[in-house]
């Protein structure tokens, strides 16, 4: 998503980019606010329903056939792109779901 910022926000962003000395392939015109959004943290993963929405397999507590395998399980973010972590959590949840389906538990 490319936001067309006007006014102070746009000038501040331009000043940061110019001040950083960025040039070449990532020139200021190519950088856009909103390109690196990774929404997360609305369905905490934890060890009990008292403190979380999801168990360690991204399964919703009290709803056996509901899994949440996006960034919602992660309650904080680092500076790294979390996409590979999302993929790993999804793979683990899918493996668990298949295993539980084969047992007839879900």
Secondary structure, DSSP 8 states (H G I E B T S, - for coil): ------THHHHHHHHHHHHHT--GGG-GGG--TTTT-----SS-B-SSTTT-SB-TTSBBTT-TT-B--SGGG-----SS--HHHHHHHHHHHHHHHHHHHHHT--
